[in-house]
Amino acid sequence: MAGALVTMQSIKDELDKRVATIEAVLPSGTTKDAERHAKQAMLYFSRKPDLRKCSQQSLIQCVVDSAELGIPLNGRLGHAVAYGESATFMPDWKGLVSVARRTGQIKDVVADVVCENDEF
């Protein structure tokens, strides 16, 4: 499909076929969320028309990659970024914090503005 605009229906059809794959890669305890994960990705893609220039396979791979981390592709915790005709999943820092919390390695994260003359 390179070079042609990917239709939302074709993406939906491919995601519907891959719900079992999404379910298989989601972190344990979240596997029941596979359909919701796919629906969130569809909504995200519908809001990003520039992604429809990307190959359908790269868009589907973004969804699978986001599922592996358990980060929804929703524009808040995870993003899809277009590089020519290929899309790449890019977790947001908030998504990475949610993964770290889920692992139990951290309890909380605090962010603050760093200014030029601050001392640590």
CYANA upper distance limits for C-alpha pairs under 8 A (distance plus 0.5 A):
  1 MET  CA      5 LEU  CA      8.08
  1 MET  CA      6 VAL  CA      7.52
  1 MET  CA     55 SER  CA      6.23
  1 MET  CA     56 GLN  CA      7.12
  2 ALA  CA     53 LYS  CA      8.03
  2 ALA  CA     54 CYS  CA      7.31
  2 ALA  CA     55 SER  CA      5.74
  2 ALA  CA     85 GLU  CA      6.98
  3 GLY  CA     53 LYS  CA      7.27
  3 GLY  CA     54 CYS  CA      8.41
  3 GLY  CA     55 SER  CA      8.47
  3 GLY  CA     85 GLU  CA      7.80
  4 ALA  CA     53 LYS  CA      7.03
  5 LEU  CA     52 ARG  CA      5.74
  5 LEU  CA     53 LYS  CA      5.49
  5 LEU  CA     54 CYS  CA      8.05
  6 VAL  CA     10 SER  CA      7.35
  6 VAL  CA     11 ILE  CA      7.74
  6 VAL  CA     52 ARG  CA      5.36
  6 VAL  CA     53 LYS  CA      6.94
  6 VAL  CA     54 CYS  CA      7.81
  6 VAL  CA     55 SER  CA      7.67
  6 VAL  CA     56 GLN  CA      6.88
  7 THR  CA     11 ILE  CA      7.01
  7 THR  CA     52 ARG  CA      7.48
  8 MET  CA     12 LYS  CA      6.60
  8 MET  CA     42 MET  CA      8.07
  8 MET  CA     45 PHE  CA      8.31
  8 MET  CA     46 SER  CA      7.44
  9 GLN  CA     13 ASP  CA      6.56
 10 SER  CA     14 GLU  CA      6.74
 11 ILE  CA     15 LEU  CA      6.59
 11 ILE  CA     42 MET  CA      8.06
 11 ILE  CA     56 GLN  CA      7.16
 11 ILE  CA     59 LEU  CA      8.44
 11 ILE  CA     60 ILE  CA      8.04
 12 LYS  CA     16 ASP  CA      6.51
 12 LYS  CA     42 MET  CA      7.28
 13 ASP  CA     17 LYS  CA      6.93
 14 GLU  CA     18 ARG  CA      6.92
 14 GLU  CA     60 ILE  CA      7.97
 15 LEU  CA     19 VAL  CA      6.74
 15 LEU  CA     38 ALA  CA      6.85
 15 LEU  CA     60 ILE  CA      7.35
 16 ASP  CA     38 ALA  CA      8.29
 18 ARG  CA     22 ILE  CA      6.75
 19 VAL  CA     23 GLU  CA      6.53
 19 VAL  CA     34 ALA  CA      6.45
 19 VAL  CA     35 GLU  CA      6.71
 19 VAL  CA     38 ALA  CA      7.74
 20 ALA  CA     24 ALA  CA      6.61
 20 ALA  CA     34 ALA  CA      8.10
 21 THR  CA     25 VAL  CA      6.94
 21 THR  CA     64 VAL  CA      8.12
 22 ILE  CA     26 LEU  CA      6.66
 22 ILE  CA     34 ALA  CA      6.15
 22 ILE  CA     38 ALA  CA      8.45
 22 ILE  CA     63 VAL  CA      8.33
 22 ILE  CA     64 VAL  CA      6.32
 22 ILE  CA     67 ALA  CA      6.58
 22 ILE  CA     68 GLU  CA      8.35
 23 GLU  CA     31 THR  CA      5.41
 23 GLU  CA     32 LYS  CA      7.50
 23 GLU  CA     33 ASP  CA      7.86
 23 GLU  CA     34 ALA  CA      5.37
 24 ALA  CA     31 THR  CA      7.50
 25 VAL  CA     31 THR  CA      8.43
 25 VAL  CA     64 VAL  CA      7.90
 25 VAL  CA     67 ALA  CA      6.65
 25 VAL  CA     68 GLU  CA      5.44
 26 LEU  CA     30 THR  CA      6.67
 26 LEU  CA     31 THR  CA      5.92
 26 LEU  CA     34 ALA  CA      7.88
 26 LEU  CA     67 ALA  CA      5.52
 26 LEU  CA     68 GLU  CA      5.62
 26 LEU  CA     69 LEU  CA      7.43
 26 LEU  CA     70 GLY  CA      6.11
 27 PRO  CA     31 THR  CA      7.19
 27 PRO  CA     67 ALA  CA      8.23
 27 PRO  CA     68 GLU  CA      7.11
 27 PRO  CA     69 LEU  CA      7.36
 27 PRO  CA     70 GLY  CA      6.38
 30 THR  CA     34 ALA  CA      8.28
 30 THR  CA     70 GLY  CA      8.13
 33 ASP  CA     37 HIS  CA      6.46
 34 ALA  CA     38 ALA  CA      6.81
 35 GLU  CA     39 LYS  CA      6.68
 36 ARG  CA     40 GLN  CA      6.59
 37 HIS  CA     41 ALA  CA      6.85
 37 HIS  CA     63 VAL  CA      8.50
 37 HIS  CA     67 ALA  CA      7.83
 37 HIS  CA     72 PRO  CA      6.51
 37 HIS  CA     73 LEU  CA      7.99
 38 ALA  CA     42 MET  CA      6.78
 38 ALA  CA     63 VAL  CA      7.62
 39 LYS  CA     43 LEU  CA      6.77
 40 GLN  CA     44 TYR  CA      6.64
 40 GLN  CA     72 PRO  CA      7.43
 40 GLN  CA     73 LEU  CA      6.94
 40 GLN  CA     74 ASN  CA      6.52
 41 ALA  CA     45 PHE  CA      6.57
 41 ALA  CA     63 VAL  CA      7.12
 41 ALA  CA     72 PRO  CA      7.77
 41 ALA  CA     73 LEU  CA      5.65
 41 ALA  CA     74 ASN  CA      6.80
 42 MET  CA     46 SER  CA      6.62
 43 LEU  CA     47 ARG  CA      7.01
 43 LEU  CA     74 ASN  CA      8.21
 44 TYR  CA     48 LYS  CA      7.06
 44 TYR  CA     73 LEU  CA      7.26
 44 TYR  CA     74 ASN  CA      5.94
 44 TYR  CA     75 GLY  CA      7.35
 45 PHE  CA     49 PRO  CA      7.50
 45 PHE  CA     51 LEU  CA      7.25
 45 PHE  CA     52 ARG  CA      8.16
 48 LYS  CA     52 ARG  CA      8.10
 49 PRO  CA     53 LYS  CA      8.29
 50 ASP  CA     54 CYS  CA      8.31
 50 ASP  CA     82 ALA  CA      7.86
 51 LEU  CA     59 LEU  CA      8.34
 51 LEU  CA     80 ALA  CA      8.33
 51 LEU  CA     81 VAL  CA      8.05
 51 LEU  CA     82 ALA  CA      6.45
 51 LEU  CA     87 ALA  CA      7.47
 52 ARG  CA     56 GLN  CA      8.48
 53 LYS  CA     84 GLY  CA      8.39
 53 LYS  CA     85 GLU  CA      6.40
 54 CYS  CA     58 SER  CA      7.37
 54 CYS  CA     59 LEU  CA      7.50
 54 CYS  CA     82 ALA  CA      7.20
 54 CYS  CA     84 GLY  CA      7.45
 54 CYS  CA     85 GLU  CA      4.52
 54 CYS  CA     86 SER  CA      5.34
 54 CYS  CA     87 ALA  CA      6.37
 55 SER  CA     59 LEU  CA      7.01
 55 SER  CA     85 GLU  CA      6.24
 55 SER  CA     86 SER  CA      6.28
 55 SER  CA     87 ALA  CA      7.87
 56 GLN  CA     60 ILE  CA      6.76
 57 GLN  CA     61 GLN  CA      6.58
 58 SER  CA     62 CYS  CA      6.73
 58 SER  CA     86 SER  CA      6.13
 58 SER  CA     87 ALA  CA      5.72
 58 SER  CA     88 THR  CA      7.42
 59 LEU  CA     63 VAL  CA      7.14
 59 LEU  CA     80 ALA  CA      8.32
 59 LEU  CA     86 SER  CA      8.23
 59 LEU  CA     87 ALA  CA      6.26
 59 LEU  CA     88 THR  CA      8.06
 60 ILE  CA     64 VAL  CA      6.90
 61 GLN  CA     65 ASP  CA      6.45
 61 GLN  CA     88 THR  CA      8.35
 61 GLN  CA     89 PHE  CA      8.46
 62 CYS  CA     66 SER  CA      6.57
 62 CYS  CA     80 ALA  CA      7.03
 62 CYS  CA     87 ALA  CA      7.41
 62 CYS  CA     88 THR  CA      6.27
 62 CYS  CA     89 PHE  CA      5.19
 63 VAL  CA     67 ALA  CA      6.63
 63 VAL  CA     73 LEU  CA      7.26
 63 VAL  CA     89 PHE  CA      8.05
 64 VAL  CA     68 GLU  CA      6.77
 65 ASP  CA     69 LEU  CA      7.40
 65 ASP  CA     89 PHE  CA      7.08
 66 SER  CA     70 GLY  CA      6.59
 66 SER  CA     71 ILE  CA      5.70
 66 SER  CA     72 PRO  CA      6.64
 66 SER  CA     73 LEU  CA      6.82
 66 SER  CA     78 GLY  CA      7.63
 66 SER  CA     89 PHE  CA      7.09
 66 SER  CA     91 PRO  CA      8.10
 67 ALA  CA     71 ILE  CA      6.56
 67 ALA  CA     72 PRO  CA      7.37
 69 LEU  CA     99 VAL  CA      7.48
 70 GLY  CA     99 VAL  CA      7.83
 71 ILE  CA     77 LEU  CA      6.70
 71 ILE  CA     78 GLY  CA      6.56
 71 ILE  CA     91 PRO  CA      7.78
 71 ILE  CA     95 GLY  CA      6.37
 71 ILE  CA     98 SER  CA      8.49
 71 ILE  CA     99 VAL  CA      8.07
 72 PRO  CA     77 LEU  CA      6.82
 72 PRO  CA     78 GLY  CA      6.36
 73 LEU  CA     77 LEU  CA      7.34
 73 LEU  CA     78 GLY  CA      5.13
 73 LEU  CA     79 HIS  CA      6.10
 73 LEU  CA     80 ALA  CA      7.71
 74 ASN  CA     78 GLY  CA      6.29
 74 ASN  CA     79 HIS  CA      7.04
 75 GLY  CA     79 HIS  CA      5.58
 76 ARG  CA     92 ASP  CA      7.41
 76 ARG  CA     94 LYS  CA      7.97
 76 ARG  CA     95 GLY  CA      8.17
 77 LEU  CA     91 PRO  CA      6.74
 77 LEU  CA     92 ASP  CA      5.56
 77 LEU  CA     93 TRP  CA      7.78
 77 LEU  CA     94 LYS  CA      6.02
 77 LEU  CA     95 GLY  CA      4.68
 77 LEU  CA     96 LEU  CA      8.31
 78 GLY  CA     89 PHE  CA      7.71
 78 GLY  CA     90 MET  CA      6.45
 78 GLY  CA     91 PRO  CA      4.79
 78 GLY  CA     92 ASP  CA      5.64
 78 GLY  CA     95 GLY  CA      6.71
 79 HIS  CA     89 PHE  CA      6.36
 79 HIS  CA     90 MET  CA      5.61
 79 HIS  CA     91 PRO  CA      6.51
 79 HIS  CA     92 ASP  CA      7.38
 80 ALA  CA     87 ALA  CA      6.58
 80 ALA  CA     88 THR  CA      5.95
 80 ALA  CA     89 PHE  CA      5.08
 80 ALA  CA     90 MET  CA      6.36
 81 VAL  CA     87 ALA  CA      5.86
 81 VAL  CA     88 THR  CA      5.76
 81 VAL  CA     89 PHE  CA      6.90
 81 VAL  CA     90 MET  CA      7.29
 82 ALA  CA     86 SER  CA      6.29
 82 ALA  CA     87 ALA  CA      4.90
 82 ALA  CA     88 THR  CA      6.99
 83 TYR  CA     87 ALA  CA      6.46
 83 TYR  CA     88 THR  CA      7.99
 91 PRO  CA     95 GLY  CA      6.30
 91 PRO  CA     96 LEU  CA      7.03
 92 ASP  CA     96 LEU  CA      6.98
 93 TRP  CA     97 VAL  CA      6.71
 94 LYS  CA     98 SER  CA      6.78
 95 GLY  CA     99 VAL  CA      6.87
 96 LEU  CA    100 ALA  CA      6.74
 97 VAL  CA    101 ARG  CA      6.64
 97 VAL  CA    109 VAL  CA      7.85
 98 SER  CA    102 ARG  CA      6.62
 99 VAL  CA    103 THR  CA      6.88
100 ALA  CA    104 GLY  CA      7.21
100 ALA  CA    105 GLN  CA      6.61
100 ALA  CA    106 ILE  CA      6.71
101 ARG  CA    105 GLN  CA      6.91
101 ARG  CA    106 ILE  CA      5.90
101 ARG  CA    107 LYS  CA      6.48
101 ARG  CA    108 ASP  CA      7.59
114 VAL  CA    118 ASP  CA      7.15
